[in-house]
Amino acid sequence: MPKLKIGDLAKIKERTARTSQLRAGGPHKTKVTVHMGTCGIAAGARGIMDAVLKEIEDRNITDIFLTNSGCAGLCSREPMMTVEILEKPPIKYIELTPDKVKTIFENHIVGGNVVQEYALAVGSERTV
């Protein structure tokens, strides 16, 4: 396998950003990231991913970009997920269960209201 160069990494980053960005008129209005580092998996993140997939399927929602990430750095608060809705700040949800995922879908993703009792933070630690 050839070594990657900086230019290759920039192309990969650009291609990934194009497919995962939230855009008005684009295919994705919501991005859900399930944090699946080893700590998250040990805490039950796979069950959370399954619960998210079930909600998407049961509700026949087509404008959600579902992805995963590594550790979010808050191992004691796992399993976690981040919900980003177009033109709204991202919300990081903590200590999740499948029932909490269902509540988050009903109230936040479908209804537009943040579920405060499960939310840790509003905003993002990264810039675009």
C-alpha positions as CSV (number, residue, x, y, z in Angstrom):
1,M,0.0,0.0,0.0
2,P,1.5,3.4,-1.0
3,K,2.1,6.0,1.6
4,L,-0.5,8.8,1.9
5,K,0.7,12.3,1.2
6,I,-0.7,15.6,2.6
7,G,-2.5,16.3,-0.6
8,D,-4.1,12.9,-0.5
9,L,-5.4,13.6,3.0
10,A,-6.8,17.0,2.0
11,K,-8.7,15.3,-0.9
12,I,-10.1,12.7,1.5
13,K,-11.1,15.4,4.0
14,E,-12.8,17.5,1.2
15,R,-14.7,14.5,-0.2
16,T,-15.9,13.4,3.3
17,A,-17.0,17.0,4.2
18,R,-19.0,17.2,1.0
19,T,-20.9,14.0,1.8
20,S,-21.5,14.7,5.5
21,Q,-22.3,18.4,5.5
22,L,-25.7,19.6,6.4
23,R,-27.1,21.8,3.6
24,A,-30.4,23.5,3.0
25,G,-31.9,21.7,0.0
26,G,-29.4,18.9,0.4
27,P,-30.1,15.3,1.3
28,H,-29.2,15.7,4.9
29,K,-30.9,18.1,7.4
30,T,-29.7,16.2,10.5
31,K,-26.5,14.5,11.4
32,V,-26.4,12.0,14.3
33,T,-23.0,10.8,15.5
34,V,-22.7,7.9,17.9
35,H,-19.4,8.0,19.8
36,M,-17.9,4.5,19.5
37,G,-14.5,4.6,21.0
38,T,-13.6,1.6,23.1
39,C,-15.1,3.2,26.2
40,G,-18.3,3.9,24.3
41,I,-18.5,0.4,23.0
42,A,-17.9,-1.0,26.4
43,A,-20.6,1.2,27.8
44,G,-23.2,0.1,25.2
45,A,-22.7,2.3,22.1
46,R,-23.5,-0.5,19.8
47,G,-27.0,-0.8,21.3
48,I,-27.3,3.0,20.9
49,M,-26.4,2.7,17.2
50,D,-29.0,-0.1,16.8
51,A,-31.6,2.1,18.6
52,V,-30.9,5.0,16.2
53,L,-31.1,2.8,13.2
54,K,-34.4,1.4,14.4
55,E,-35.9,4.9,14.9
56,I,-34.8,6.0,11.5
57,E,-36.3,2.8,9.9
58,D,-39.5,2.9,12.0
59,R,-40.1,6.5,11.2
60,N,-39.0,6.2,7.6
61,I,-36.7,9.3,8.0
62,T,-34.5,9.9,4.9
63,D,-32.8,13.1,5.7
64,I,-30.5,11.9,8.5
65,F,-26.8,11.3,8.0
66,L,-25.8,8.7,10.6
67,T,-22.2,8.2,11.4
68,N,-19.9,7.2,14.3
69,S,-16.7,8.6,15.8
70,G,-14.1,7.6,18.2
71,C,-13.9,8.6,21.8
72,A,-15.3,12.0,22.7
73,G,-13.0,12.3,25.7
74,L,-15.7,11.8,28.3
75,C,-15.5,8.1,29.1
76,S,-17.5,8.3,32.3
77,R,-20.5,9.8,30.4
78,E,-20.7,7.1,27.7
79,P,-22.6,6.0,25.7
80,M,-22.9,9.4,23.9
81,M,-24.2,10.8,20.7
82,T,-24.2,14.2,19.1
83,V,-27.2,15.6,17.2
84,E,-26.7,18.3,14.6
85,I,-29.7,19.9,12.9
86,L,-29.3,22.3,10.1
87,E,-28.6,25.9,11.3
88,K,-28.7,24.9,15.0
89,P,-25.8,24.2,17.3
90,P,-24.9,20.6,17.9
91,I,-26.2,18.9,21.1
92,K,-24.1,16.2,22.9
93,Y,-26.3,13.7,24.7
94,I,-24.8,11.5,27.4
95,E,-25.4,8.3,29.4
96,L,-27.8,7.0,26.8
97,T,-30.1,4.0,26.7
98,P,-32.3,2.9,23.8
99,D,-35.3,4.4,25.6
100,K,-33.5,7.8,25.9
101,V,-32.7,7.6,22.1
102,K,-36.4,7.1,21.4
103,T,-37.2,10.2,23.5
104,I,-34.5,12.3,21.8
105,F,-35.9,11.3,18.4
106,E,-39.4,12.2,19.3
107,N,-38.6,15.5,21.0
108,H,-35.4,16.8,19.4
109,I,-34.9,15.2,16.0
110,V,-38.6,15.2,15.0
111,G,-40.0,17.9,17.3
112,G,-37.1,20.3,17.3
113,N,-36.9,20.6,21.1
114,V,-33.6,19.7,22.9
115,V,-34.1,17.1,25.7
116,Q,-32.3,19.1,28.4
117,E,-32.1,16.3,31.0
118,Y,-30.0,14.1,28.7
119,A,-27.9,16.9,27.2
120,L,-24.4,17.7,28.4
121,A,-23.4,20.5,26.0
122,V,-24.5,22.8,23.3
123,G,-22.1,23.7,20.6
124,S,-19.0,22.1,19.1
125,E,-15.4,21.9,20.0
126,R,-14.4,22.1,16.3
127,T,-14.6,24.7,13.7
128,V,-15.5,24.3,10.1
